[in-house]
Amino acid sequence: MVDIHTHLLPNIDDGSKSLNDSLRQLCQMAEGGIKRVYLTAHYFKGHYQYSRQEYDEKFNTLVNKVKDAGIDLDIQPGFEIYLQPDILEDIKTHNLTMGKSSYILLESDLNGLPNDFYNNIFPLLRAGYKPILAHAERYVSIMQKPSRAEDLIYRNIYMQTNAGSLLGLYGEKVKSTAWILVNKGWTHFIASDDHIRGKYLAYFEARDKVEEMIDNHTAHLLFYVFPSCIASGENIPYEYVQVYRPHHSHHHHRRSIIKRIFG
């Protein structure tokens, strides 16, 4: 499994507070079957803002500690970038991508995606970046109308859902929205968004829940196949679900059959 959204780099944002806390969490991840993790520190101009050198120094220190501790994990750099006008310059200057890929993890105002949301993303797409919207189910705009996630996918924006959302850790409305996105094929990644507020459990519980509620194939896509594509450079399909609605003249309704078609 691959976790593409964590805040485990110590003392750089509102996540991990110490190297020891990070090492304990990373050990739990490896023991549970995680093979690769992205340390996506918040990057928010005016709030969480730092040089790439500062990030790399903290990153390399943690990677060396992980090796010394014998923890078997592929640790990759990454950032959760708050979408603002002219953020493209920061992305280019500080190379705020996930690993060596062209993928970038973005977040926006949880109270509702702003009117200029796509106008700020379009320059990133034009520059060749592949945006992923972090915790899509937590935005009020998408909670009010989940099909807005599909609209964004049509505009070449990938969706990421938090494992904790599927378990109800952010409330019932977020939970119901998260399951709509997963069932409809309107999310491409399920990740922990872990800030070390407790043990690393929600990710594994969510993996089991998706397998139970949908199927193993879908769980494999969202927890391993699509997240793995970031490092390998393989294309991730924006649409990976087909909905068949066979018409039967002797019935007054249609039955939808949803098929996960990738892989």
N, C-alpha and C positions, 0 to 999 in steps of 0.2 A: 504493500500500500504506500501511497505518497500523499503527504499532507502539505498542501501548497500555501497555507495561511496560518502563521503562528507568530507570536510575540515573545520569543524565547531568548532573544539577544539581550543580555543584561544591561540595565542602566542606560537605555537609549530612548525608551518611550514609556508607556504605562503598563508594560508587561513585566518580564522577569526583573527581580530586584537584586539577584546575586548569581554568580557563577554556579554555586552549589545547587540553588533552586533549578537552574537550567539543566544541570547535569542529571539531577534526579528525574526531571520530566523527560528528558531525552532517553534516559535508561528505560523508563516505562514504555515509551514509544517503541523502542527497538524490541523489547521483550514481547510487545503485543503484535509485532509483525510489520511495523513501519520500516520501509527501506530507504526512503528519501524524505527530507523535510526542508522547506524553504523558510528562512528566518526573515519574515516580512515586517520589518520595523515600520512604524508609522512615519510617513514623511508629509508634513503639513506646514507649509510656509507660515512663519510667524508663531508656530506652536512647537511642532517637532521638526526642527530643521538642523541639519548637520552636514559636514563635508563627507564626501565618499571616503576620504582617508580615515576619518574618525570611525565610520561604520566598519571599514575593512580591518582596522586595528582590533576592535572589539570582536569582530567575526573570527579573525585568525586566532585570537586568544582562546575563544571558545572551542574552535575546531581542534586545536592542539590539546586542550583539556579532555575533549571527547576521545581523541586517539589514546591519550595516556590512560584513560579509564577503561579502555577496551570496549567502548560502545560501538557496535557495528551499524553505523548510519552514514548515508551520503548526505552531507549538510550543504545546502546551497544558499547563496545570498538572495535577497529579495526585499521588496518594499511595498507597503500599502500606501499609495499616493492619494492624498486628498485632491480631488479635481478642482482646479481653479483656473481662471484665465491665465494664459501665458505659461502654464505648467510645462509645456513642451520644452522650453529652454532648460529648466531644471532637470528634466528627464535626460536630455542629451548631455548636459554638462556633468551630471553625477552618475550617468549610466544606471538609471533606476529601474532596470529590468529584472526579471526573474532568472537568475543564473546568467547564462550567456545567450538566452533566447531573446526573441522580440516581444514576448508576452509581458504585460504590465498589469499589476493588480491595482484597481482604482476604487476609491470610496467617495461618497458625496454626503449631502445633508440627509440624515435619517428622517427628518420631519417631512421630506418630500423632495424628489429630484427637482432641482431648479429649472426654470424655463430655458436657461442657456446651457443645460447639461450636454445635449448632443453637439451644440456649437463648439463647446470646449473639447469634446472628444474627437470631432472630425479632423482637426489638424494632426492629432496623434495617429489616426488611421492613415491619413495621407502621407505621413512620415514613415509608414511601414510597421508601426507598432500594432500589437494585438491586445486590445483591452479586455480585461476580465473585471466585471463588477462584483466587488466583495459583498458578501451577505445580502444578496438581492432581496430576500424575503423580509428584511427588516425595514425597508423604506416604506413610509406611509403611502406614497404614490402607488407602489406595487401591491401593498396590502389592500388598498381600496379597489384596485383593478389588476389582478395578477397577469392578465393578458398584456399588460405593458411590458412585462419581461420578454414576451414573444416579439413585441414590436422592436425592442432593443436588439434582440438576436437577429432580426431581419436587417438591422443596421450594422451587423458584424461586431457585435459586442457579446462576449461570453458571460455566462452567469455562474456565480459560485454561491453555494448554500452552506450555512453553518450546521455542523452536526448537532450542536445543542438546540438549534431551532426545531429540528425534527423530534426532539425529546421534550419540547415544551419549556425549555429553560429561559426563554424570553417572553413567555406568555402564550395564551391559546391562539390569539389572532396570528402571531408570527408563525406558530406551529402549523396552523391550517394552511397558511400561505406557502410555507416551505413544502408541505406535502403536495399541494397543487402543482408547484413548479417541478417537483420530482416526477409526479405522475404524468404530467403533460409533456415531459421532455424539455422543459424550459430551464434546466440547469445542467451544467457540464462538469462541475466539480463539487464534491462535498469535502469540507475541510474543517479543522477544529477551531480556528481563530483563538487559539489557546493563549491566555494571559497568565497562566499559573495561578489561578484562584482556587485550585484544588487539584486532585489527582487527575491524570490523563485518562478519563474513562468514557466521556461522551462520544468520542470519535468511534470507538469500538462498538459501543452500544448502538449508535446510529447505523453502522455497517450491518449489524445483525438485524436491525429493524427494517432496513430497506430490503434485505434479502427475504425477510419474513413477509413483508407487506406487498412486495412486488415480485422480485425474483433475483437469483444469484447473478444473472447476466447483467442486470441493471446496476447492482452493487459493484460488480467488477468494473464496469465502465466508469462509474463516478468516483470510485475510491482508488482505482489503479490505472486503467487504460488511458483515460483522458489526461489525468495528472501526469502520467509518465511521458506523454507526448510533448510536454513542455521542454524537457531536457533533450529528448531524442530529435526534436524538430519535425516530427510527423504532423500532418494536418489533422486538426480536430474538427469534425463536422459541426456546423452550427445547428443543423437539424439531424437528429438521429432516431426519431420516432415517426412511424407511419400509423395513421389512424384509418382503419377500414370500417366503413359503415354500410354493410350489405343491406340492400332493400328487399324485403319480403312482402309481396303484395297482400298476403293473407294476414299480415300483422299490422297493427296501427302504430308501431314504433320501430326504431332502428336500434340495433345493438352495436356499439362501437367496440372494435378490437384494436388494442394498442400493441404495436410490435416494436421492440427495440431492434434496430436493423444494423447497428454497427458492430463489426468484429465477429 
